[in-house]
Amino acid sequence: MINWTESLFQKMERKLEAECGRMGERIPYRTVNGIYQEDYAEKDIYWWTNGFWAGILWQMYHATGKELYRSRAEVVEVRLDRALHGFTGLHHDTGFMWLHSAVADYRLTGSEEARVRGLAAASVLAGRYNPQGQFIRAWNRENVEEDENCAGWIIVDSMMNIPLLYWASRELKDPRYYYIAKNHADTVKKTLVREDGSCGHIACISPDTGESEGIRRGQGYSEYSSWSRGQSWILYGFALSYRYTMDQGYLDVAKKAAHYFMSNLALTEYIPLCDFRQPQEPEYRDASAGLCAACGLLEIAEHVRDEEKNLYRKYAELIVKNIAEKCCEWNPDRDSIVQQCKVDYHSTGAQHTDLIYADYFLTEAVLRLLSKDFLIW
C-alpha cells in the first residue's frame, strides 16, 4: 500500500511535469486565472522569487533523474545572468535567487559556470554588509523612502539568504563570508526575536552602532504582531545557521520560534493565519508560511536528540497533510499547486492567492519526508 507521502509525491510530479510542458522558458511568480501568464524574467528580472521555479526543478531532477527538469532549470539560471550583470537592482535576496538556481546546479552537476554565478551572487550579498552596525542592509534606498529617518533596515527574510554566504565561505575557504553571515544572524537575534519566540518583520538599525531604533510593521498586521511567514523564516533560518556554525544559541532560537509557531497552528487546523496576532475578522491564511515552517521543523529534527525528533517531524507532517488536502489545486491543466497564500496582511487586491515559493516549500517538504531531497540552502 502506498503511504500518503508517496501518493502526494506522485500527484505533485504529474502536476509539475504538465507545468514544465507549458512553461517554456518563463519564470513564474503567481497565476492569473489559474495560468502562469507573466514571465518575471521580462517583468522584473530582479524580483526576489525568481529562483524558486528553478529550485522546484532541481529538487525534482534530484528525486527523479528526469532531464526535463534539469534542462528547464538551466534555462532559468542563464536568464538570471541579466540580473547579475545589471547589479544595481539587486538587494538582500540574492540567496533566494541563486541558491535555488546556480548553487543547486553546481551541487548536483559540478558545473563550473554555475559555481562562478553562485560566488558572484554571494559577493553581492557580502557587499551589503555594514561592518560598524554588523548587519546586511535590506532593500535599496528607493524601496524604503516612506521612512526617511531610518538609515538601515534589517528583515527576518534575510535569515534564509545568508546560507549563500556560508556556502561561499566553505567553497572558497574564506572566513570573511562566514563571519558576515554569523554577525548578521546575531544582529537579527538581538533586534527582531522576542522572548516569547515571536518576531517582528523589520527593524530600523543604526548603521553606526548596530543598535535597534525600533521595529516596523512590515508585512505583518502591526509592529507588535507576529507575521507567520516571518516566523517561518526565523525558525528555518536559524536552524540552517546552526547547521553551518554549530552555535547552540541558533538552534535554541529556532526551537523557541518553532514552539511559538506550533502552538498557534494547533488553533487553526495546521494552516497558519497570515499573522498570528491579527484581528479575528477577516481571517486571512497563508499556506506558504506553513510549508516553509514544515521544512524548518524537519531541519530542526535533524539536529535534536532522538527523543525530540518525533515532535518536530509530526508537526511537519500535519502541516503538509492538511495543506495538501485543503489548499491545493491538483488539476494538471491548471498552473500552481498551493492556494490560500497571502503576500502580506495589508496587501490589496486578491486576498488569497497562489505563490511560486509555496509550491517550492511543498516540494521540499514532501521530498524531505521521503528522504528524496537534497540541501538547497
MOCORTA-V665802 format. One record per pair of residues at least 6 apart in sequence whose C-alpha atoms are under 6 Angstrom apart, sorted by sequence separation. I is the first residue (numbers start at 0). J is the second residue. If there is no record, write none. Layout:
BEGIN
i=I j=J
i=I j=J
END
This chain:
BEGIN
i=128 j=134
i=168 j=174
i=192 j=198
i=204 j=210
i=216 j=222
i=366 j=372
i=128 j=135
i=191 j=198
i=204 j=211
i=215 j=222
i=219 j=226
i=264 j=271
i=60 j=68
i=105 j=113
i=127 j=135
i=168 j=176
i=191 j=199
i=203 j=211
i=204 j=212
i=214 j=222
i=241 j=249
i=300 j=308
i=328 j=336
i=60 j=69
i=105 j=114
i=127 j=136
i=168 j=177
i=203 j=212
i=241 j=250
i=327 j=336
i=203 j=213
i=273 j=283
i=327 j=337
i=341 j=351
i=27 j=38
i=202 j=213
i=272 j=283
i=273 j=284
i=300 j=311
i=326 j=337
i=327 j=338
i=340 j=351
i=26 j=38
i=56 j=68
i=101 j=113
i=164 j=176
i=165 j=177
i=202 j=214
i=237 j=249
i=238 j=250
i=272 j=284
i=273 j=285
i=326 j=338
i=339 j=351
i=340 j=352
i=25 j=38
i=26 j=39
i=201 j=214
i=202 j=215
i=271 j=284
i=272 j=285
i=326 j=339
i=339 j=352
i=340 j=353
i=26 j=40
i=201 j=215
i=271 j=285
i=338 j=352
i=102 j=117
i=137 j=152
i=238 j=253
i=296 j=311
i=297 j=312
i=338 j=353
i=56 j=72
i=101 j=117
i=136 j=152
i=137 j=153
i=201 j=217
i=237 j=253
i=270 j=286
i=337 j=353
i=136 j=153
i=200 j=217
i=271 j=289
i=53 j=72
i=161 j=180
i=234 j=253
i=97 j=117
i=190 j=211
i=337 j=358
i=234 j=256
i=293 j=315
i=234 j=257
i=76 j=100
i=93 j=120
i=198 j=225
i=197 j=225
i=45 j=82
i=44 j=82
i=121 j=163
i=45 j=88
i=121 j=164
i=45 j=89
i=47 j=92
i=54 j=99
i=155 j=200
i=50 j=96
i=53 j=99
i=91 j=137
i=154 j=200
i=227 j=273
i=49 j=96
i=53 j=100
i=154 j=201
i=227 j=274
i=90 j=138
i=153 j=201
i=226 j=274
i=50 j=99
i=133 j=182
i=134 j=183
i=153 j=202
i=225 j=274
i=269 j=318
i=50 j=100
i=133 j=183
i=152 j=202
i=225 j=275
i=152 j=203
i=225 j=276
i=151 j=203
i=152 j=204
i=224 j=276
i=151 j=204
i=286 j=339
i=287 j=340
i=149 j=203
i=151 j=205
i=285 j=339
i=286 j=340
i=151 j=206
i=219 j=274
i=285 j=340
i=285 j=341
i=220 j=277
i=231 j=288
i=196 j=255
i=196 j=256
i=228 j=288
i=231 j=291
i=235 j=295
i=227 j=288
i=231 j=292
i=238 j=299
i=196 j=259
i=95 j=160
i=94 j=160
i=94 j=163
i=291 j=360
i=287 j=357
i=290 j=360
i=294 j=364
i=290 j=361
i=132 j=206
i=155 j=229
i=132 j=207
i=131 j=207
i=132 j=208
i=156 j=232
i=132 j=209
i=159 j=236
i=158 j=236
i=220 j=344
i=218 j=343
i=219 j=344
i=218 j=344
i=162 j=376
i=103 j=375
i=33 j=333
i=34 j=334
i=33 j=334
i=55 j=359
i=51 j=356
i=62 j=371
i=17 j=331
i=14 j=331
i=29 j=353
i=29 j=354
i=28 j=355
END
